[in-house]
Amino acid sequence: MTHFKRSISKNISDRNVEENRGWVINEMNKIESKIDKVITQYFKPDDPLKFQKIMLNSSIIPIGAKIKILGNIEKFDKIILNKIRDISSIRNAFAHIPILIHFKFEENTNSIGDFKAISITDKIEVMNSAGILKLKSVKEELERFSNLNEEIVDYFNSYI
């Protein structure tokens, strides 16, 4: 039997890029599971477990479609809905886009044509809901994801 150990660190800076990428995907999977519960409760199918496993299976109804369904549930908070859209965009970037190393250079004042790196940061292109790609700081997007995740999970815990 194989069991993979989980990262014990809750701090984004303590995890490497791959661990953070996996963490983002895993946290979004948990949110999708909560979305499935809300949709199931709303439609009240005869067999809720089969409804979730078959009808709400991600290969049949992707997360974007589930978010649209949530948008039609009257009691569901529209501000949280927008936060789910935002967090989903961040998740998609981490799942599908390579993380780029971004260098910022400054010309050396002692020598013409000589440059030195003054900062090196990780960047990722995130597409917003309007379809526009923006180059963003990986650390800032992870922190944004973490904050949105906390708000969304708190909402679902009070909703379900």
DSSP file with accessible surface (Angstrom, degrees, kcal/mol):
  #  RESIDUE AA STRUCTURE BP1 BP2  ACC     N-H-->O    O-->H-N    N-H-->O    O-->H-N    TCO  KAPPA ALPHA  PHI   PSI    X-CA   Y-CA   Z-CA
    1    1 A M              0   0  234      0, 0.0     2,-0.5     0, 0.0     0, 0.0   0.000 360.0 360.0 360.0 136.5    0.0    0.0    0.0
    2    2 A T        +     0   0  114      2,-0.0     2,-0.4     0, 0.0     0, 0.0  -0.920 360.0 178.4-112.4 132.1    1.3    3.5   -0.9
    3    3 A H        -     0   0  147     -2,-0.5     2,-0.5     0, 0.0     0, 0.0  -0.996  20.1-142.2-132.3 126.0    0.4    6.6    1.0
    4    4 A F        -     0   0  168     -2,-0.4     2,-0.1     1,-0.0    -2,-0.0  -0.758  22.2-123.7 -88.7 130.7    1.8    9.9    0.1
    5    5 A K        -     0   0  193     -2,-0.5     2,-0.3     1,-0.1    -1,-0.0  -0.428  24.6-128.7 -72.1 145.7    2.7   12.2    3.0
    6    6 A R        -     0   0  186     -2,-0.1     2,-0.2     1,-0.1    -1,-0.1  -0.656  26.4 -98.7 -92.3 151.9    1.1   15.5    3.1
    7    7 A S        -     0   0   55     -2,-0.3    -1,-0.1     1,-0.1     8,-0.1  -0.514  28.8-158.1 -66.8 132.2    2.9   18.8    3.5
    8    8 A I        +     0   0  169     -2,-0.2     2,-0.3    -3,-0.0    -1,-0.1   0.637  61.0  99.2 -89.1 -11.7    2.6   19.8    7.1
    9    9 A S        -     0   0   27      1,-0.1    -2,-0.1     5,-0.1     6,-0.0  -0.567  47.3-172.9 -83.4 132.2    3.2   23.5    6.5
   10   10 A K        +     0   0  194     -2,-0.3     2,-0.5     4,-0.0    -1,-0.1   0.558  63.0  98.1 -90.3 -11.4    0.3   25.9    6.4
   11   11 A N    >>  -     0   0   83      1,-0.1     3,-1.3     2,-0.0     4,-0.7  -0.684  68.0-147.8 -86.9 123.5    2.7   28.7    5.3
   12   12 A I  G >4 S+     0   0   19     -2,-0.5     3,-1.1     1,-0.3    -1,-0.1   0.879  97.9  55.7 -54.2 -42.0    2.8   29.3    1.5
   13   13 A S  G 34 S+     0   0   77      1,-0.2    -1,-0.3    -3,-0.0    -2,-0.0   0.718 101.3  57.9 -69.5 -20.1    6.5   30.4    1.7
   14   14 A D  G <4 S+     0   0  109     -3,-1.3     2,-0.3     2,-0.1    -1,-0.2   0.659  96.2  75.8 -83.8 -16.9    7.5   27.1    3.4
   15   15 A R  S << S-     0   0   19     -3,-1.1     2,-0.0    -4,-0.7    -5,-0.0  -0.702  81.6-123.1 -94.9 149.3    6.1   25.0    0.5
   16   16 A N     >  -     0   0   80     -2,-0.3     4,-2.6     1,-0.1     5,-0.2  -0.259  36.6 -92.5 -81.2 176.6    7.9   24.6   -2.9
   17   17 A V  H  > S+     0   0   47      1,-0.2     4,-2.6     2,-0.2     5,-0.2   0.905 125.6  48.6 -57.7 -45.6    6.2   25.5   -6.2
   18   18 A E  H  > S+     0   0  132      1,-0.2     4,-2.5     2,-0.2    -1,-0.2   0.894 111.4  49.7 -65.5 -39.7    5.0   22.0   -6.8
   19   19 A E  H  > S+     0   0   79      2,-0.2     4,-2.5     1,-0.2    -1,-0.2   0.914 112.7  47.3 -65.0 -41.6    3.5   21.7   -3.3
   20   20 A N  H  X S+     0   0   10     -4,-2.6     4,-2.5     2,-0.2    -2,-0.2   0.907 110.7  52.0 -65.6 -40.2    1.7   25.0   -3.7
   21   21 A R  H  X S+     0   0   59     -4,-2.6     4,-2.1    -5,-0.2    -2,-0.2   0.947 113.0  44.8 -60.1 -47.7    0.4   24.0   -7.1
   22   22 A G  H  X S+     0   0   39     -4,-2.5     4,-2.8     1,-0.2    -2,-0.2   0.890 110.9  54.3 -63.5 -38.9   -1.0   20.8   -5.7
   23   23 A W  H  X S+     0   0   51     -4,-2.5     4,-2.8     2,-0.2     5,-0.2   0.928 107.9  49.5 -62.1 -44.3   -2.4   22.6   -2.7
   24   24 A V  H  X S+     0   0    0     -4,-2.5     4,-2.2     2,-0.2    -2,-0.2   0.944 113.5  45.8 -60.3 -47.7   -4.3   25.1   -4.9
   25   25 A I  H  X S+     0   0   49     -4,-2.1     4,-2.1     1,-0.2    -2,-0.2   0.929 114.1  48.8 -63.2 -43.4   -5.7   22.2   -7.0
   26   26 A N  H  X S+     0   0   66     -4,-2.8     4,-1.9     2,-0.2    -2,-0.2   0.917 110.7  49.4 -64.0 -43.9   -6.7   20.2   -3.9
   27   27 A E  H  X S+     0   0   25     -4,-2.8     4,-1.9     1,-0.2    -1,-0.2   0.897 110.6  50.9 -64.4 -37.4   -8.4   23.2   -2.2
   28   28 A M  H  X S+     0   0    4     -4,-2.2     4,-2.7    -5,-0.2    -1,-0.2   0.880 106.1  55.7 -68.5 -34.7  -10.4   23.9   -5.4
   29   29 A N  H  X S+     0   0   76     -4,-2.1     4,-2.1     1,-0.2    -1,-0.2   0.898 106.6  50.9 -61.4 -38.8  -11.5   20.3   -5.5
   30   30 A K  H  X S+     0   0  100     -4,-1.9     4,-1.8     2,-0.2    -2,-0.2   0.902 110.2  48.9 -64.5 -40.8  -12.8   20.7   -1.9
   31   31 A I  H  X S+     0   0    0     -4,-1.9     4,-2.5     2,-0.2    -2,-0.2   0.924 108.9  53.1 -64.8 -41.9  -14.7   23.8   -3.0
   32   32 A E  H  X S+     0   0   20     -4,-2.7     4,-2.6     1,-0.2    -2,-0.2   0.900 106.0  53.8 -61.4 -36.9  -16.1   21.9   -6.0
   33   33 A S  H  X S+     0   0   52     -4,-2.1     4,-1.8     1,-0.2    -1,-0.2   0.906 108.9  48.4 -62.5 -39.8  -17.3   19.2   -3.7
   34   34 A K  H  X S+     0   0   45     -4,-1.8     4,-2.1     2,-0.2    -2,-0.2   0.885 109.4  52.9 -68.2 -37.5  -19.2   21.8   -1.6
   35   35 A I  H  X S+     0   0    0     -4,-2.5     4,-2.7     1,-0.2     5,-0.2   0.928 106.7  53.5 -61.2 -44.0  -20.7   23.2   -4.8
   36   36 A D  H  X S+     0   0   21     -4,-2.6     4,-2.6     1,-0.2    -2,-0.2   0.899 107.5  51.1 -57.6 -40.6  -21.9   19.7   -5.7
   37   37 A K  H  X S+     0   0   90     -4,-1.8     4,-2.7     2,-0.2    -1,-0.2   0.910 110.0  48.8 -64.4 -42.4  -23.6   19.5   -2.3
   38   38 A V  H  X S+     0   0    2     -4,-2.1     4,-2.2     2,-0.2    -2,-0.2   0.938 113.2  46.7 -63.3 -45.7  -25.4   22.8   -2.7
   39   39 A I  H  X S+     0   0    1     -4,-2.7     4,-2.4     2,-0.2     5,-0.2   0.924 113.0  49.9 -63.1 -42.1  -26.6   21.8   -6.2
   40   40 A T  H  X S+     0   0    9     -4,-2.6     4,-2.0    -5,-0.2    -2,-0.2   0.928 110.9  48.8 -62.5 -45.0  -27.7   18.4   -4.9
   41   41 A Q  H  < S+     0   0   95     -4,-2.7    -1,-0.2     1,-0.2    -2,-0.2   0.882 111.6  50.9 -62.0 -37.8  -29.6   20.0   -2.0
   42   42 A Y  H  < S+     0   0   90     -4,-2.2    -2,-0.2    -5,-0.2    -1,-0.2   0.927 117.8  35.9 -67.3 -44.4  -31.3   22.5   -4.4
   43   43 A F  H  < S-     0   0  114     -4,-2.4    -1,-0.2    -5,-0.1    -2,-0.2   0.653  90.4-151.8 -87.3 -15.8  -32.5   19.8   -6.9
   44   44 A K     <  -     0   0  159     -4,-2.0    -3,-0.1    -5,-0.2    -4,-0.1   0.906  17.9-163.1  47.2  59.6  -33.3   17.1   -4.3
   45   45 A P        -     0   0   31      0, 0.0    -1,-0.1     0, 0.0     4,-0.1  -0.288  28.3-115.3 -69.3 159.4  -32.7   14.1   -6.5
   46   46 A D  S    S+     0   0  176      1,-0.3    -2,-0.0     2,-0.1     4,-0.0   0.859 112.8  31.7 -61.5 -37.7  -34.0   10.7   -5.5
   47   47 A D  S  > S-     0   0   71      1,-0.1     4,-2.5     2,-0.0    -1,-0.3  -0.801  71.3-178.1-124.0  88.6  -30.5    9.3   -5.2
   48   48 A P  H  > S+     0   0   65      0, 0.0     4,-2.4     0, 0.0     5,-0.2   0.859  81.3  53.2 -56.7 -38.2  -28.2   12.2   -4.1
   49   49 A L  H  > S+     0   0  107      1,-0.2     4,-2.8     2,-0.2     5,-0.2   0.940 112.1  43.4 -65.9 -46.3  -25.1   10.1   -4.1
   50   50 A K  H  >>S+     0   0  130      2,-0.2     4,-2.9     1,-0.2     5,-0.7   0.888 111.6  55.8 -65.4 -38.2  -25.6    8.8   -7.7
   51   51 A F  I  <>S+     0   0   41     -4,-2.5     5,-2.0     3,-0.2     4,-0.4   0.937 113.1  41.2 -58.3 -45.9  -26.6   12.4   -8.7
   52   52 A Q  I  <5S+     0   0   50     -4,-2.4    -2,-0.2     3,-0.2    -1,-0.2   0.927 118.6  44.8 -69.0 -44.8  -23.3   13.7   -7.4
   53   53 A K  I  <5S+     0   0  140     -4,-2.8    -2,-0.2    -5,-0.2    -1,-0.2   0.837 130.6  19.5 -70.6 -34.1  -21.1   10.8   -8.7
   54   54 A I  I ><5S+     0   0   99     -4,-2.9     3,-1.0    -5,-0.2    -3,-0.2   0.875 130.1  34.7-102.1 -62.1  -22.7   10.7  -12.1
   55   55 A M  I 3 <S+     0   0   94     -5,-0.7    -3,-0.2    -4,-0.4    -4,-0.1   0.888 125.4  40.0 -65.3 -42.0  -24.5   13.9  -13.1
   56   56 A L  T 3 <S+     0   0    2     -5,-2.0    -1,-0.3    -6,-0.2    -4,-0.1   0.325  82.2 134.5 -93.4  11.0  -22.1   16.3  -11.3
   57   57 A N    X>  -     0   0   69     -3,-1.0     4,-2.9    -6,-0.2     3,-2.0  -0.342  64.1-125.7 -58.5 134.7  -19.0   14.4  -12.3
   58   58 A S  T 34 S+     0   0   61      1,-0.3    -1,-0.1     2,-0.2     5,-0.1   0.756 109.5  59.6 -58.9 -26.2  -16.4   16.9  -13.5
   59   59 A S  T 34 S+     0   0  105      1,-0.1    -1,-0.3     2,-0.1    -2,-0.1   0.712 116.1  34.3 -76.5 -15.9  -16.0   15.1  -16.8
   60   60 A I  T <4 S+     0   0   97     -3,-2.0    -2,-0.2     1,-0.3    -1,-0.1   0.843 133.0  22.7 -99.8 -50.5  -19.7   15.7  -17.5
   61   61 A I  S  < S-     0   0   31     -4,-2.9    -1,-0.3    -6,-0.0    -2,-0.1  -0.922  82.2-148.9-121.4 104.5  -20.3   19.1  -15.9
   62   62 A P    >>  -     0   0   74      0, 0.0     4,-2.0     0, 0.0     3,-0.7  -0.221  31.0-100.7 -69.0 164.8  -17.1   21.2  -15.5
   63   63 A I  H 3> S+     0   0   29      1,-0.3     4,-2.5     2,-0.2     5,-0.2   0.852 120.5  59.4 -56.1 -37.6  -16.7   23.6  -12.7
   64   64 A G  H 3> S+     0   0   37      1,-0.2     4,-1.7     2,-0.2    -1,-0.3   0.905 107.2  46.2 -60.2 -40.3  -17.6   26.6  -14.9
   65   65 A A  H <> S+     0   0   35     -3,-0.7     4,-2.1     2,-0.2    -1,-0.2   0.889 110.4  53.4 -69.6 -37.5  -21.0   25.1  -15.6
   66   66 A K  H  X S+     0   0    0     -4,-2.0     4,-2.6     1,-0.2    -2,-0.2   0.889 106.2  53.0 -64.2 -37.5  -21.5   24.3  -11.9
   67   67 A I  H  X S+     0   0    7     -4,-2.5     4,-1.8     1,-0.2    -1,-0.2   0.902 107.7  51.8 -64.3 -38.3  -20.7   28.0  -11.1
   68   68 A K  H  X S+     0   0  146     -4,-1.7     4,-0.5     2,-0.2    -2,-0.2   0.889 108.3  51.0 -64.7 -38.4  -23.4   29.0  -13.6
   69   69 A I  H >< S+     0   0   44     -4,-2.1     3,-1.8     1,-0.2     4,-0.3   0.944 107.7  52.8 -62.6 -46.1  -25.9   26.7  -11.9
   70   70 A L  H >< S+     0   0    0     -4,-2.6     3,-1.9     1,-0.3     6,-0.2   0.872 100.6  62.5 -55.4 -38.0  -25.0   28.3   -8.5
   71   71 A G  H 3< S+     0   0   23     -4,-1.8    -1,-0.3     1,-0.3    -2,-0.2   0.700 101.8  51.8 -62.4 -18.9  -25.8   31.6  -10.1
   72   72 A N  T << S+     0   0  121     -3,-1.8     2,-0.8    -4,-0.5    -1,-0.3   0.389  83.1  98.6 -99.4   2.1  -29.4   30.5  -10.6
   73   73 A I    X   -     0   0    2     -3,-1.9     3,-1.6    -4,-0.3   -34,-0.0  -0.836  68.7-149.2 -91.5 111.4  -29.9   29.4   -7.0
   74   74 A E  T 3  S+     0   0  142     -2,-0.8    -1,-0.2     1,-0.3    -4,-0.0   0.831  90.3  48.7 -52.9 -43.4  -31.7   32.4   -5.5
   75   75 A K  T 3  S+     0   0  166     -3,-0.1     2,-0.3     2,-0.1    -1,-0.3   0.633  85.4 106.5 -76.1 -12.6  -30.4   32.0   -2.0
   76   76 A F  S <  S-     0   0    3     -3,-1.6     2,-0.2    -6,-0.2     5,-0.0  -0.545  80.5-112.1 -77.0 128.3  -26.8   31.7   -3.0
   77   77 A D     >  -     0   0   65     -2,-0.3     4,-1.9     1,-0.2    -1,-0.1  -0.365  18.2-152.6 -62.7 122.2  -24.7   34.9   -2.3
   78   78 A K  H  > S+     0   0   92      2,-0.2     4,-2.0     1,-0.2    -1,-0.2   0.788  94.5  57.9 -70.4 -27.1  -23.7   36.5   -5.6
   79   79 A I  H  > S+     0   0  107      2,-0.2     4,-1.8     1,-0.2    -1,-0.2   0.932 108.3  46.1 -67.7 -42.5  -20.6   38.1   -3.9
   80   80 A I  H  > S+     0   0   13      1,-0.2     4,-2.5     2,-0.2    -2,-0.2   0.897 107.7  58.4 -64.7 -38.2  -19.4   34.6   -3.0
   81   81 A L  H  X S+     0   0    6     -4,-1.9     4,-2.1     1,-0.2    -1,-0.2   0.927 106.6  47.4 -57.6 -44.3  -20.2   33.5   -6.5
   82   82 A N  H  X S+     0   0   82     -4,-2.0     4,-2.3     1,-0.2    -1,-0.2   0.871 109.9  53.1 -65.0 -35.9  -17.8   36.1   -7.9
   83   83 A K  H  X S+     0   0   49     -4,-1.8     4,-2.8     2,-0.2    -1,-0.2   0.881 106.9  52.2 -67.2 -35.8  -15.1   35.0   -5.4
   84   84 A I  H  X S+     0   0    0     -4,-2.5     4,-2.3     2,-0.2    -2,-0.2   0.904 108.6  50.8 -65.8 -40.0  -15.6   31.4   -6.6
   85   85 A R  H  X S+     0   0   83     -4,-2.1     4,-1.9    -5,-0.2    -2,-0.2   0.926 112.1  47.7 -60.7 -43.9  -15.0   32.7  -10.2
   86   86 A D  H  X S+     0   0   56     -4,-2.3     4,-1.9     2,-0.2    -2,-0.2   0.938 112.9  46.5 -62.7 -46.8  -11.9   34.5   -9.1
   87   87 A I  H  X S+     0   0    0     -4,-2.8     4,-2.6     1,-0.2    -1,-0.2   0.866 109.7  55.4 -67.5 -32.1  -10.5   31.5   -7.2
   88   88 A S  H  X S+     0   0   10     -4,-2.3     4,-2.6    -5,-0.2    -1,-0.2   0.890 105.7  51.7 -66.9 -38.4  -11.3   29.2  -10.2
   89   89 A S  H  X S+     0   0   25     -4,-1.9     4,-1.9     2,-0.2    38,-0.4   0.906 110.8  47.9 -63.5 -41.4   -9.2   31.5  -12.5
   90   90 A I  H  X S+     0   0    0     -4,-1.9     4,-2.3     2,-0.2    -2,-0.2   0.935 111.3  50.8 -64.9 -43.9   -6.3   31.3  -10.1
   91   91 A R  H  X S+     0   0   51     -4,-2.6     4,-2.4     1,-0.2    -2,-0.2   0.926 108.4  52.0 -59.2 -44.7   -6.7   27.5   -9.9
   92   92 A N  H  X S+     0   0   62     -4,-2.6     4,-2.1     1,-0.2     5,-0.3   0.898 108.3  51.5 -61.4 -39.4   -6.7   27.2  -13.7
   93   93 A A  H  X S+     0   0    4     -4,-1.9     4,-2.6     1,-0.2    -1,-0.2   0.946 112.9  44.4 -62.0 -46.9   -3.5   29.2  -13.9
   94   94 A F  H  < S+     0   0    1     -4,-2.3    -2,-0.2     1,-0.2    -1,-0.2   0.840 117.0  46.6 -68.1 -31.2   -1.7   27.0  -11.4
   95   95 A A  H  < S+     0   0   30     -4,-2.4    -1,-0.2    -5,-0.2    -2,-0.2   0.812 129.6  17.5 -78.9 -29.6   -3.1   23.8  -13.1
   96   96 A H  H  < S+     0   0  135     -4,-2.1    -2,-0.2    -5,-0.2    -3,-0.2   0.577 106.7  74.3-122.6 -14.9   -2.3   24.7  -16.7
   97   97 A I  S  < S-     0   0   46     -4,-2.6    -1,-0.1    -5,-0.3     2,-0.1  -0.885  74.3-119.2-111.6 137.0    0.2   27.6  -17.0
   98   98 A P        -     0   0   88      0, 0.0     2,-0.5     0, 0.0    27,-0.4  -0.385  28.4-117.2 -69.1 148.7    4.0   27.3  -16.4
   99   99 A I        -     0   0   33     25,-0.1     2,-0.3    -5,-0.1    25,-0.2  -0.764  33.4-148.7 -86.6 128.3    5.4   29.5  -13.6
  100  100 A L  E     -A  123   0A  78     23,-3.1    23,-3.3    -2,-0.5     2,-0.6  -0.760  10.5-129.6-102.1 144.5    7.9   32.0  -15.1
  101  101 A I  E     -A  122   0A 105     -2,-0.3     2,-0.5    21,-0.2    21,-0.2  -0.836  26.9-157.4 -91.2 123.7   11.0   33.4  -13.5
  102  102 A H  E     -A  121   0A  77     19,-3.8    19,-2.5    -2,-0.6     2,-0.4  -0.913   5.4-163.3-110.0 121.2   10.9   37.2  -13.9
  103  103 A F  E     -A  120   0A 101     -2,-0.5     2,-0.5    17,-0.2    17,-0.2  -0.844   4.9-161.7-103.5 139.5   14.1   39.2  -13.8
  104  104 A K  E     -A  119   0A 123     15,-2.4    14,-3.1    -2,-0.4    15,-1.4  -0.986  16.2-161.0-118.1 128.9   14.3   42.9  -13.2
  105  105 A F  E     -A  117   0A 121     -2,-0.5     2,-0.4    12,-0.3    12,-0.2  -0.779  12.0-162.6-112.7 155.1   17.6   44.5  -14.2
  106  106 A E  E     -A  116   0A  96     10,-2.5    10,-2.6    -2,-0.3     2,-0.2  -0.995  30.0-112.4-132.7 138.1   19.2   47.8  -13.4
  107  107 A E  E     -A  115   0A  91     -2,-0.4     2,-0.5     8,-0.2     8,-0.3  -0.502  33.3-116.4 -71.1 134.7   22.1   49.3  -15.4
  108  108 A N    >   -     0   0   39      6,-3.9     3,-1.1     3,-0.3     6,-0.4  -0.600  18.2-149.8 -71.1 120.4   25.3   49.4  -13.5
  109  109 A T  T 3  S+     0   0  136     -2,-0.5    -1,-0.2     1,-0.2     3,-0.1   0.706  92.9  58.3 -68.2 -16.9   26.2   53.0  -13.0
  110  110 A N  T 3  S+     0   0  147      1,-0.2     2,-0.4     4,-0.1    -1,-0.2   0.651 112.1  35.1 -86.7 -15.9   30.0   52.2  -13.0
  111  111 A S  S X  S-     0   0   56     -3,-1.1     3,-1.4     3,-0.2    -3,-0.3  -0.971  80.3-124.3-146.1 125.7   30.0   50.6  -16.4
  112  112 A I  T 3  S+     0   0  164     -2,-0.4     3,-0.1     1,-0.2    -3,-0.1  -0.465  97.5  12.8 -69.5 134.0   28.0   51.4  -19.6
  113  113 A G  T 3  S+     0   0   52      1,-0.3     2,-0.5    -2,-0.2    -1,-0.2   0.497  97.2 121.7  79.6   4.7   26.1   48.4  -21.0
  114  114 A D    <   -     0   0   70     -3,-1.4    -6,-3.9    -6,-0.4     2,-0.3  -0.879  40.7-173.8-103.3 126.4   26.6   46.4  -17.8
  115  115 A F  E     -A  107   0A 113     -2,-0.5     2,-0.4    -8,-0.3    -8,-0.2  -0.878  10.5-161.2-120.1 151.9   23.4   45.3  -16.0
  116  116 A K  E     -A  106   0A 106    -10,-2.6   -10,-2.5    -2,-0.3     2,-0.4  -0.982  27.9-112.3-130.5 145.2   22.8   43.6  -12.8
  117  117 A A  E     +A  105   0A  50     -2,-0.4   -12,-0.3   -12,-0.2     3,-0.1  -0.610  30.4 178.5 -73.7 127.6   19.7   41.7  -11.6
  118  118 A I  E     +     0   0A  79    -14,-3.1     2,-0.3    -2,-0.4   -13,-0.2   0.596  67.2  14.5-106.3 -15.9   18.0   43.6   -8.8
  119  119 A S  E     -A  104   0A  44    -15,-1.4   -15,-2.4     2,-0.0     2,-0.4  -0.978  52.9-166.6-157.2 146.0   15.1   41.2   -8.3
  120  120 A I  E     +A  103   0A 106     -2,-0.3     2,-0.3   -17,-0.2   -17,-0.2  -0.989  23.4 166.9-131.0 118.5   14.0   37.7   -9.3
  121  121 A T  E     -A  102   0A  53    -19,-2.5   -19,-3.8    -2,-0.4     2,-0.4  -0.953  36.6-115.0-132.5 155.1   10.4   36.8   -8.8
  122  122 A D  E     -A  101   0A  65     -2,-0.3    16,-2.4   -21,-0.2    17,-0.4  -0.758  37.3-173.0 -87.3 133.8    8.1   34.0   -9.9
  123  123 A K  E     -AB 100 137A  47    -23,-3.3   -23,-3.1    -2,-0.4     2,-0.3  -0.905  10.8-170.1-126.8 155.3    5.2   35.1  -12.1
  124  124 A I  E     - B   0 136A   0     12,-2.6    12,-2.9    -2,-0.3     2,-0.6  -0.992  25.5-121.9-143.3 143.8    2.2   33.4  -13.6
  125  125 A E  E     - B   0 135A  77    -27,-0.4     2,-0.5    -2,-0.3    10,-0.2  -0.799  30.6-170.6 -88.7 122.2   -0.3   34.5  -16.2
  126  126 A V  E     - B   0 134A   6      8,-2.7     8,-2.1    -2,-0.6     2,-0.5  -0.951  14.1-143.5-115.7 131.0   -3.8   34.5  -14.8
  127  127 A M  E     - B   0 133A  94     -2,-0.5     6,-0.2   -38,-0.4   -34,-0.1  -0.811  17.8-145.7 -93.4 126.4   -6.9   35.0  -17.1
  128  128 A N    >   -     0   0   61      4,-2.3     3,-2.3    -2,-0.5   -42,-0.0  -0.250  35.4 -90.7 -82.3 177.7   -9.6   37.1  -15.5
  129  129 A S  T 3  S+     0   0   98      1,-0.3    -1,-0.1     2,-0.1    -2,-0.0   0.710 126.9  60.4 -65.6 -16.7  -13.4   36.5  -16.1
  130  130 A A  T 3  S-     0   0   76      2,-0.1    -1,-0.3     1,-0.0    -3,-0.0   0.450 120.1-109.0 -87.1  -1.1  -13.2   39.0  -19.0
  131  131 A G  S <  S+     0   0   42     -3,-2.3     2,-0.5     1,-0.3    -2,-0.1   0.640  72.6 139.1  85.3  16.6  -10.7   36.7  -20.7
  132  132 A I        -     0   0   89     -4,-0.0    -4,-2.3     2,-0.0     2,-0.4  -0.828  45.8-139.3-100.4 127.2   -7.7   39.0  -20.3
  133  133 A L  E     -B  127   0A  80     -2,-0.5     2,-0.4    -6,-0.2    -6,-0.2  -0.689  21.6-176.2 -85.0 134.3   -4.3   37.5  -19.3
  134  134 A K  E     -B  126   0A 109     -8,-2.1    -8,-2.7    -2,-0.4     2,-0.5  -0.996  27.2-125.7-131.0 137.5   -2.3   39.4  -16.7
  135  135 A L  E     +B  125   0A  81     -2,-0.4     2,-0.3   -10,-0.2   -10,-0.2  -0.705  42.3 176.5 -80.3 122.8    1.2   38.5  -15.5
  136  136 A K  E     -B  124   0A  66    -12,-2.9   -12,-2.6    -2,-0.5     2,-0.3  -0.904  36.2 -93.3-131.4 158.9    1.0   38.3  -11.7
  137  137 A S  E  >  -B  123   0A  17     -2,-0.3     4,-2.5   -14,-0.2   -14,-0.2  -0.505  26.8-143.0 -70.2 129.9    3.2   37.5   -8.8
  138  138 A V  H  > S+     0   0    9    -16,-2.4     4,-2.6    -2,-0.3     5,-0.2   0.931 101.9  50.5 -59.3 -45.3    3.0   33.8   -7.8
  139  139 A K  H  > S+     0   0  105    -17,-0.4     4,-2.4     1,-0.2    -1,-0.2   0.932 111.6  47.2 -61.4 -44.5    3.3   34.7   -4.1
  140  140 A E  H  > S+     0   0  124      1,-0.2     4,-2.7     2,-0.2    -1,-0.2   0.900 112.5  49.4 -65.8 -37.8    0.5   37.3   -4.3
  141  141 A E  H  X S+     0   0    7     -4,-2.5     4,-2.9     2,-0.2    -1,-0.2   0.886 110.4  50.8 -69.6 -36.0   -1.8   35.0   -6.2
  142  142 A L  H  X S+     0   0    4     -4,-2.6     4,-2.6     2,-0.2    -2,-0.2   0.919 112.4  46.5 -64.8 -42.1   -1.2   32.2   -3.6
  143  143 A E  H  X S+     0   0   77     -4,-2.4     4,-2.4     2,-0.2    -2,-0.2   0.917 113.6  48.7 -65.6 -41.0   -2.0   34.7   -0.8
  144  144 A R  H  X S+     0   0   82     -4,-2.7     4,-2.7     2,-0.2     5,-0.3   0.929 111.9  49.4 -63.2 -44.3   -5.1   35.9   -2.7
  145  145 A F  H  X S+     0   0    0     -4,-2.9     4,-3.1     1,-0.2    -2,-0.2   0.933 110.6  50.7 -58.9 -46.2   -6.2   32.3   -3.3
  146  146 A S  H  X S+     0   0   33     -4,-2.6     4,-2.2     2,-0.2    -2,-0.2   0.916 112.4  45.7 -60.2 -45.3   -5.7   31.5    0.4
  147  147 A N  H  X S+     0   0   93     -4,-2.4     4,-2.1     2,-0.2    -1,-0.2   0.926 115.5  45.8 -65.6 -45.4   -7.8   34.5    1.5
  148  148 A L  H  X S+     0   0   15     -4,-2.7     4,-2.8     1,-0.2     5,-0.2   0.918 110.9  54.4 -62.8 -42.3  -10.6   33.8   -1.0
  149  149 A N  H  X S+     0   0   13     -4,-3.1     4,-2.9    -5,-0.3     5,-0.3   0.921 107.6  49.8 -57.8 -45.2  -10.5   30.1   -0.1
  150  150 A E  H  X S+     0   0  118     -4,-2.2     4,-2.4     1,-0.2    -1,-0.2   0.927 112.8  46.3 -61.1 -46.2  -11.0   30.9    3.6
  151  151 A E  H  X S+     0   0   80     -4,-2.1     4,-2.1     2,-0.2    -2,-0.2   0.915 114.7  47.1 -63.1 -43.3  -14.0   33.2    2.9
  152  152 A I  H  X S+     0   0    0     -4,-2.8     4,-2.8     2,-0.2     5,-0.2   0.927 112.5  48.4 -66.6 -45.4  -15.6   30.7    0.5
  153  153 A V  H  X S+     0   0   33     -4,-2.9     4,-2.7    -5,-0.2    -2,-0.2   0.923 110.7  51.8 -62.6 -42.6  -15.2   27.8    2.9
  154  154 A D  H  X S+     0   0   97     -4,-2.4     4,-1.4    -5,-0.3    -1,-0.2   0.919 110.8  48.7 -59.0 -42.8  -16.6   29.8    5.8
  155  155 A Y  H  X S+     0   0   38     -4,-2.1     4,-1.8     1,-0.2     3,-0.4   0.948 111.9  47.9 -62.4 -48.2  -19.6   30.7    3.6
  156  156 A F  H  X S+     0   0    0     -4,-2.8     4,-3.0     1,-0.2    -2,-0.2   0.891 107.1  57.1 -61.5 -38.6  -20.2   27.1    2.6
  157  157 A N  H  < S+     0   0   96     -4,-2.7    -1,-0.2     1,-0.2    -2,-0.2   0.847 113.2  40.0 -62.2 -31.9  -19.9   25.9    6.2
  158  158 A S  H  < S+     0   0   97     -4,-1.4    -1,-0.2    -3,-0.4    -2,-0.2   0.732 118.4  48.7 -86.3 -22.0  -22.7   28.2    7.2
  159  159 A Y  H  <        0   0   53     -4,-1.8    -2,-0.2    -5,-0.2    -3,-0.2   0.885 360.0 360.0 -82.6 -44.9  -24.8   27.5    4.0
  160  160 A I     <        0   0   74     -4,-3.0  -122,-0.0    -5,-0.2  -126,-0.0  -0.493 360.0 360.0 -79.4 360.0  -24.7   23.7    4.0
